[in-house]
Amino acid sequence: MKTYLVSEVAALHQVAKPWRELPTASPMNSPDWLIPWWNHFGCPKRANKAIRITGAELFCILVVEDDGKLIGLAPWYLVRNSLGIRTIRFLGDGHVCSDHLSILAAAEFADAACQQIAEFLMTDVKQDWDTIDLEAIDRDDPVMTRFAQQMGGAHGCLVQSREMPCTWRFDLPMSWDELIDGYSKNRRKKLRRKTKEYFDSGRAVFRVANQPNQISDFADQLFRLHRLRWAAGTKAGGFGPGAFGSAEVESFHRDAFASLLATESLELAMVEIDGQVIAAEYNLKNSTTRFGYQAGIDPAVYDISPGEISLSMAIRHAIATGAKRFDFLRGDEDYKSTWGAESCPTYRLRIQRQVFKGYLDHYTDETTTVLRKIKRLIST
């Protein structure tokens, strides 16, 4: 086996095809999501200065067999803070809120890939980093568990993990009616009434973009409705800018849409009632799962619960097209448990080399965490 450091995005494009063939928990680990993310938020030559991560360097590690087959990939970047501490982070992290992030490795090579990446970090590029700070990891991710064990056990690094907000998911039955049958009497009655009034009658239509020339119009509707929803959030001026709070963030998603659609990883849809667009759904997908990333609704039709209608149609469409699971991703909103979703723990993994800057970062982070806890206690 051989291990390589990739510091130029052109090299990532060259391995995009075998990268897609590695097992992954979600499309957020794919080149179709992470390369656009790097171009918009990290790349010094391309990213807009308003949102660019200052001092970011691409720091992806590839593990290949002797015949050149890619068997492992750590999709990372490196950033230096004001103290000069060099930190390795996941591509896709930050306010874009990527979930299920991980080191990617073919199942039969997972142990070997983790060992190779750990040894590479502690030998070939040992002087290039001080700490590793990785977020949004599934608690049951075996590859990340093996990697942490390698770094802590075999190489003596400081390793710690902290809980993060859970993701939420539930298994889908064979039919919409079967799903409804599993709920309480009141919820069954409510869903059946909406099914009859809107779905079975044909008044509500779930239109999915399946051609590249449809993406722009669908995206316009998504962003428009999302902004309307957030602007109408409270009497005090709305909830804030929302997930698409700037033109630069919208631009990232538009770029990702094209790649995701080409690899059948995108479900961008509009919900119409009586010919009027009342909601938009932005979901990612793989062969088994729909991932509910974002949505937008028209607050002018709150009286008919457009959010519930839209999500119902998205779940109904997922069942009809063979999905086995619906994943609401991160966040503890009440509606997720209403659908029967169960919480799935995630965590943040921090690893420090036992050098001065590693210790400095460790104790700085520990102090910050304690101060935040004290602040929360005082505020309550």
N, C-alpha and C positions, 0 to 999 in steps of 0.2 A: 504494500500500500504506500501511497505517496500523499503528502499534504501540502496544500498551496494556500498562500494568502492572496486574495483578490482585492485590489485597491482602485481599480478602474471599472466603471459601469459597463464599458464595452465587453469586458470579459464575462460579466454576468449575462449579457445578451447571448453570448456564445454558448453558455451552458443552460439556457432557458428550457430547452426541450427535455434534457435528462433531469433537470431540477423539477419539472412538473411531474415526472414519473416517480419521484420519491414520495412515500406515504406522508400525508399531512392531515391534521385535524380540521383545517378549514382553508378556503382560498386566500385567507389573509397571510398565509405562509408562502404563497406562490409568487413567481416573478411578475405576474400580471397585476399584483397589488403592491409588492415591495419595490420594484424598479421605479414605477411612477412616484411612489412615496419618496424615494431617494432623490429623484430628479427635482421634485418640488420643495422638499424640506431640508435636504442635506447637501446636495451637490453644490460645491462652491461656484462652479461655472454656470449652472442653470437655475438654481433655486432663487426665488424672489427674496431680496434682502429683508423685506418686511416680516417674513416668517422663517427664514433660513436659520438652521441651528448653527450658531457661530463656531467655527473651528472643527466642524465635523469632517471625518475622513472615513471612506469606505473600508471595512475591515472584515470581509467575509472569508471564511475558511472552508476550503473544499477538501474532501477526502476521496481519492480515486484509487481503484485497483490498478495493478501493473499494466493491464490492457487498456487503461484510460476510462473505464466505466465509473461514473459518479455514484458513490454509495453513501455520502454524507455531506451535509452543508450546514454551516452555522451562519445565518443571515444577520450579520452584525455591522455596526459602525462604531467609530471611536471618536470621543469628544474630550476636549481638555477644558477644565473649569478655571476660575480666576486664581485658584491656589496651585495650578499646574498639574492637578491630578488627572490622569488619563483614564477614562472610563469606557468600557465596552458596553454597548447597549444593542437591543434588538432594532433592526430596521422596522419601521411601522409603528413605533411606540409614540407616546405623547398624546396630543389632543385628538388625533385621528381615531384613537381607541381601538386599535387592533386587538383581537382576542385569540386565545389558543396558540400563542406564539411558542416556538420550540426550535431546537436543533433538529434538522430533518435527517433521517437515516433509514435505509432499507432495513426491515425487521431483522433479517438474519445477520446484518452487519452492525447492529446498533451498539453492541459492546465494544467492538473493534473501532468503530467510528468515534465514539466518545473517548476512548483511550488515546486515539491518534490526535484528536483535537486538544485534549488536555496536555499531552506531551509536547505538542507543537507550541502551545501557549507558554509552557514552562521552559522551553529550550530555544527554539528558533526565533520567537518574537517576545521573549521574556522581558526585554528592556523597553518594549513599546507600550506597555499598559501597566496600570497600578491596581485597578479594581474592575469588577464586572457587576453590572446592575441590570438585571433582566426582569421585566414585568409581565403580567398577564399569562402566567404559566398555569396550566391545569394541574391540580394537586395530584391527579392520577397519571400524569405523564411519565412513563417509564424511562424515556430517553433522557429527560432533564434530571431525573433522579440519579441515573447512572453517571451523568456528567458531573453532578454535584459531588457524588461519592468519589469520583476520580480526583477532582480538584482538592477535596478535603482530606481524603484518606491517603492516596498515593503521593500527593504533592504538598500536603501540609498547609494549604491555604486556609484562611478564616472563612467559614461558610455559615450563612444564616439565612433564614427565610421568614417572611412576614405575610400575614394574610392580606388579601386584596378582596374587593367586591366579587361576589359569586357570579358565575354565568348561570342561566336557567334554561332547561330543556325538558322536552317530554316526547315520548314515543307516539307515533301516529298509528292509528288503526287502519283497517282496510278501506273504510268508508267514512264519509262525513256523518251519516246517521249513527254509525257505531260510536263515533267520538261523542256525539250529543248524548247518547244513551248512558254514558258513564258519569254524567254530571248530576247535580242535585235537581230536585223537582222544579224549583223556581228557575234555575238556569236552563234546564231542558226546555221549559215552556217559552222562555225568552228567545233562545236560539232558534227554536222551531218556528216561532212567529216571524222572526226576521228572515229565516230561510224561505218561508212561504211568501212573505210580502215582497222581498227583494230578489232572492236568487231564483226560486222556481218560476216566478212570474216573468223573469227576463228583464225586469226593470234595472237591476244592477248588473254591470258588465265589468269583468276583470281583463283588461287589455295589456298584454305583455309585449314589450319591445323585443322583436326577434331578428331585426335587420339593422345593420349599422346606420342606415339613413334615418332610422326612427329615434336614435339615441338622443339627439339634440333636443327635440321637442319634448320627449318624456322627461329628460333632465330639467328642462326649463320648468315644467309643471311641478316636479319634485321640489326643487329649490324654492319656487314661489310659494307653494303650499306650506312647506316647512317654516319659512319666514313668517307667513301669516299666523300659523299656529303659535309660534313662540312670541310674536308681537302681541297676541291677544291673551297671553298667559295669565296676567294679573292686571288689576286696575292700576297698579303702580308703574306701569310701563312695560309689561311683558316679562318673560323669564330671562331674557338676554338674547344674544345673537344666535344661539343654537349651534348645532353641529356644523352647519355650513355658514359660519359667521363672517367669511371674507371671500372676496373674488379668488384669492389664491387657493383657498381650500376647495372651493368649487372647481377650480381648474384641475386640481389633483384628481378629484373624483371623475371628472369628464375624461381625463386621460386613462384612468383605470377602467372606466366603463368599456372602452373600445377593446382593450386586451381581455377583460373578463368575459365579454360577450363572445369573442372569437374562440375562447376555450370552454364555452358553455358553463361559465361559473357565475353568471349574472342573471338575476330576475328583476328587471326594472318594469314596474307596472303602474297603470292608472286605473282608478276605480271610478266608473261613471254610474250615475243614477238618473234615469230618464234623459240620457244624453248629456248630462252636466258632470264635469270632473269634480268630484268631491274629496278625493284623496289620492295619494301616490305611495307606492311601496318600493323600497330599495332593499332587496334581499340578495344575499350571496348563496351559492349552492354547490354541492358536489353530488356524487352518485346516490348518497343516502340522506342528506340533511339539507334543510333550508335554514339559513342564518338571517334572522331579522335585524338588519343593520340600522335602518332609519326609515321614517315615514313622514308624510306631510298631510294635513287635513285642512279643509276649508271651515274656519270657525263660524262662517255665516249659516252653516247647516248643523250646528251643535245639537239642535233639537232631535235629530234622527240618529245621534251617536255615530258620526262618520268614522271615528277611529275604530270602533268595535266592528262596524260593517266591513271596513277595509281589511282589518286583520283577519276577520272570519273568512273573507274571500281568499286571502293569501294562504291561510291554513287549508281551506277547502281545495284550492288549486294544487297545493303541495301534495295532498293525499291523492288527488286525481292523477297526478303525474308521477306517482310512484315513490315519493319521499317516505322515509321510515322514521324521521325525527324532525322536530322543529326546535331550533335553538334561538332563544331570545338574546343571547350574548350577555354582556355585563350589565349590572344594575339591579337593584332590589325593588323595582316598581311593583305595586300590588297586582296589576293586571296579569302578571306572569303566573303567579300562583293560582289565580282565578281559572286559568286554562289548564291547570293541573301540572304545570312545570315544576321540576324539583331543582333545588339549588345545587350547584357544582362548585366546590371551593377552588379558588385560584390563589396564587401567591407570587411574591416578589423574591427573587433569589439574588443575594449579594455575596460576592466572593472577593476577598482581598488578598493580594500577595503580602507576605510578611516582610515588607520593606517600609521605610518611613512613610511614604505617601499612602501606602495601603492602610497602615495603622491610622494615619491622619484622617483619611476618608471614613474609616470605620468609626472612630470616636466622634467625628463631626456629625455623621449620620445618626449615631446613637443619641447625641445631645439634642439634635433637632427633633428627633422622635419624642424624647421626654418633654421638651418644651411644648410641643404640639398637644400632648396629652394634658399637661398642666393648663394650657390655654382652654382646652375643651372643658375641663373640670370647672374652671373659673366661670366660663360663660354659661354653664348649666346651674 
